Amino acid sequence: MPALSERLKLPKLQSISTEGMDLGSDNDAAGAKVEEKKAEKTAFDVKLEKFDAAAKIKVIKEVRAFTNLGLKEAKDLLEKVPTVLKQGVTKEEANTIIEKIKAAGGVAVME
């Protein structure tokens, strides 16, 4: 019975020598990539965790202010708490939104 590579008519490949090459260890490379990924995060999501029922109207007004949603869309968004309010914003903008939501009676977090 012929080998699989012969049945599939694959060309014979030459082996490549890695002697003398510094390939590094897999663990060090993976650890460095994870650290770089954490440090480079520039886009954040703002997530509404909860809000006070008495302050619902104030929270809806704030959500409408920075999402450009209509009244019904903003209300529907608040009905689905916890929900992401805005995605891909800078850290400064996310902190501003969180402070406004907090002042209106809601609890928002940055992810």
Kinemage of the C-alpha trace (Angstrom):
@kinemage 1
@onewidth
@group {chain A} dominant
@subgroup {mainchain}
@vectorlist {calphas} color= white
{ca met a 1} P 0.000 0.000 0.000
{ca pro a 2} L 1.548 3.372 -1.014
{ca ala a 3} L 2.111 6.121 1.512
{ca leu a 4} L -0.447 8.892 1.837
{ca ser a 5} L 1.874 11.491 0.311
{ca glu a 6} L 2.349 9.255 -2.732
{ca arg a 7} L -1.403 8.699 -3.133
{ca leu a 8} L -2.046 12.441 -2.955
{ca lys a 9} L 0.904 13.064 -5.295
{ca leu a 10} L 2.526 15.560 -2.936
{ca pro a 11} L 6.069 16.701 -3.769
{ca lys a 12} L 8.848 15.605 -1.463
{ca leu a 13} L 9.971 18.415 0.818
{ca gln a 14} L 13.461 18.931 2.166
{ca ser a 15} L 13.883 19.259 5.885
{ca ile a 16} L 15.092 22.612 7.166
{ca ser a 17} L 17.847 22.731 9.735
{ca thr a 18} L 17.239 25.067 12.674
{ca glu a 19} L 20.629 24.417 14.221
{ca gly a 20} L 22.257 27.639 15.367
{ca met a 21} L 19.027 29.633 15.175
{ca asp a 22} L 17.625 31.185 18.326
{ca leu a 23} L 13.928 30.401 18.213
{ca gly a 24} L 13.316 31.333 21.852
{ca ser a 25} L 11.094 29.407 24.182
{ca asp a 26} L 7.378 29.212 23.525
{ca asn a 27} L 6.435 30.253 27.070
{ca asp a 28} L 8.461 33.484 26.999
{ca ala a 29} L 7.022 34.529 23.651
{ca ala a 30} L 3.442 33.837 24.723
{ca gly a 31} L 3.902 35.748 27.978
{ca ala a 32} L 5.349 38.763 26.191
{ca lys a 33} L 2.484 38.835 23.695
{ca val a 34} L -0.102 38.805 26.491
{ca glu a 35} L 1.641 41.706 28.262
{ca glu a 36} L 1.848 43.717 25.033
{ca lys a 37} L -1.820 43.126 24.328
{ca lys a 38} L -2.797 44.378 27.802
{ca ala a 39} L -0.619 47.465 27.587
{ca glu a 40} L -1.822 48.440 24.108
{ca lys a 41} L -5.550 48.519 24.877
{ca thr a 42} L -6.830 51.889 23.694
{ca ala a 43} L -10.501 51.201 22.943
{ca phe a 44} L -12.902 50.559 25.792
{ca asp a 45} L -16.572 49.635 26.125
{ca val a 46} L -18.912 51.316 28.598
{ca lys a 47} L -21.377 48.907 30.180
{ca leu a 48} L -24.409 49.899 32.250
{ca glu a 49} L -24.627 47.492 35.185
{ca lys a 50} L -27.709 48.843 36.967
{ca phe a 51} L -29.620 52.017 37.730
{ca asp a 52} L -31.996 53.344 40.347
{ca ala a 53} L -35.616 52.939 39.206
{ca ala a 54} L -36.444 56.427 40.491
{ca ala a 55} L -33.681 57.904 38.302
{ca lys a 56} L -34.637 56.025 35.128
{ca ile a 57} L -35.648 59.170 33.222
{ca lys a 58} L -32.369 60.933 34.088
{ca val a 59} L -30.358 57.896 32.978
{ca ile a 60} L -32.322 57.705 29.703
{ca lys a 61} L -31.535 61.390 29.047
{ca glu a 62} L -27.819 60.802 29.635
{ca val a 63} L -27.799 57.703 27.412
{ca arg a 64} L -29.510 59.676 24.648
{ca ala a 65} L -26.950 62.467 24.994
{ca phe a 66} L -23.913 60.361 24.081
{ca thr a 67} L -25.444 57.611 21.913
{ca asn a 68} L -27.649 59.726 19.620
{ca leu a 69} L -30.498 57.257 20.165
{ca gly a 70} L -34.147 58.211 20.148
{ca leu a 71} L -36.287 58.094 23.272
{ca lys a 72} L -37.748 54.646 22.546
{ca glu a 73} L -34.373 53.133 21.581
{ca ala a 74} L -32.701 54.495 24.726
{ca lys a 75} L -35.551 53.202 26.903
{ca asp a 76} L -35.351 49.761 25.249
{ca leu a 77} L -31.591 49.716 25.816
{ca leu a 78} L -32.086 50.389 29.534
{ca glu a 79} L -34.633 47.569 29.765
{ca lys a 80} L -31.840 45.105 28.848
{ca val a 81} L -29.540 45.950 31.789
{ca pro a 82} L -26.702 44.918 32.035
{ca thr a 83} L -25.918 46.159 28.538
{ca val a 84} L -23.103 47.828 26.595
{ca leu a 85} L -23.892 51.494 26.066
{ca lys a 86} L -20.979 52.515 23.871
{ca gln a 87} L -18.124 50.588 22.259
{ca gly a 88} L -14.634 51.528 21.143
{ca val a 89} L -14.217 54.786 23.063
{ca thr a 90} L -11.057 56.225 24.567
{ca lys a 91} L -10.349 55.854 28.260
{ca glu a 92} L -11.006 59.553 28.897
{ca glu a 93} L -14.343 59.472 27.057
{ca ala a 94} L -15.343 56.273 28.879
{ca asn a 95} L -14.572 57.872 32.253
{ca thr a 96} L -16.633 60.940 31.298
{ca ile a 97} L -19.608 58.764 30.333
{ca ile a 98} L -19.309 56.730 33.543
{ca glu a 99} L -19.293 59.915 35.655
{ca lys a 100} L -22.389 61.268 33.864
{ca ile a 101} L -24.257 57.980 34.328
{ca lys a 102} L -23.231 57.900 37.994
{ca ala a 103} L -24.481 61.475 38.494
{ca ala a 104} L -27.819 60.511 36.901
{ca gly a 105} L -28.257 57.543 39.264
{ca gly a 106} L -26.798 54.632 37.308
{ca val a 107} L -23.809 52.339 37.704
{ca ala a 108} L -21.589 51.959 34.639
{ca val a 109} L -18.242 50.202 34.236
{ca met a 110} L -15.450 50.279 31.691
{ca glu a 111} L -14.429 47.038 30.002
